[in-house]
Amino acid sequence: MSEYEDILHGLGLVLVEIRASDNINKSKGLADIVHNVPANIRQGAEPDMIREDILLRADRYKVREMFAQYFKVGRDGL
């Protein structure tokens, strides 16, 4: 398993959520939360640092628990 697997799984789920949403503000917020993820992975940032950055941004949009669940599913499966 890649050390980034749960992060990538969460990113995939967020992209589906953005695509499925009719709410442009929700989509913008979700995009804001994850837009740095690919660059952070490319630069070799520690997975824990990436997760924490995502969760801090998610706090601003009050969706921290959603992202925590995405990471958990990516790590443990359904």
Contacts in CASP RR format, 6 or more apart in sequence:
PFRMAT RR
TARGET T0000
AUTHOR 0000-0000-0000
METHOD contacts of the structure
MODEL  1
MSEYEDILHGLGLVLVEIRASDNINKSKGLADIVHNVPANIRQGAEPDMI
REDILLRADRYKVREMFAQYFKVGRDGL
2 8 0 8 1.000
3 47 0 8 1.000
4 41 0 8 1.000
4 47 0 8 1.000
4 50 0 8 1.000
5 74 0 8 1.000
5 75 0 8 1.000
6 47 0 8 1.000
6 51 0 8 1.000
6 70 0 8 1.000
6 71 0 8 1.000
6 72 0 8 1.000
6 73 0 8 1.000
6 74 0 8 1.000
6 75 0 8 1.000
7 37 0 8 1.000
7 41 0 8 1.000
7 47 0 8 1.000
7 50 0 8 1.000
7 51 0 8 1.000
7 54 0 8 1.000
7 71 0 8 1.000
8 41 0 8 1.000
9 70 0 8 1.000
9 71 0 8 1.000
9 73 0 8 1.000
9 74 0 8 1.000
10 67 0 8 1.000
10 70 0 8 1.000
10 71 0 8 1.000
10 73 0 8 1.000
10 74 0 8 1.000
11 34 0 8 1.000
11 37 0 8 1.000
11 38 0 8 1.000
13 70 0 8 1.000
13 73 0 8 1.000
14 30 0 8 1.000
14 33 0 8 1.000
14 34 0 8 1.000
14 67 0 8 1.000
14 70 0 8 1.000
17 30 0 8 1.000
18 27 0 8 1.000
18 30 0 8 1.000
18 31 0 8 1.000
21 27 0 8 1.000
21 30 0 8 1.000
29 61 0 8 1.000
30 61 0 8 1.000
30 63 0 8 1.000
32 57 0 8 1.000
32 61 0 8 1.000
33 54 0 8 1.000
33 57 0 8 1.000
33 58 0 8 1.000
33 61 0 8 1.000
33 63 0 8 1.000
33 67 0 8 1.000
34 54 0 8 1.000
36 53 0 8 1.000
37 50 0 8 1.000
37 54 0 8 1.000
40 49 0 8 1.000
40 50 0 8 1.000
40 53 0 8 1.000
41 50 0 8 1.000
51 71 0 8 1.000
54 67 0 8 1.000
55 64 0 8 1.000
55 67 0 8 1.000
55 68 0 8 1.000
58 64 0 8 1.000
58 66 0 8 1.000
58 67 0 8 1.000
END
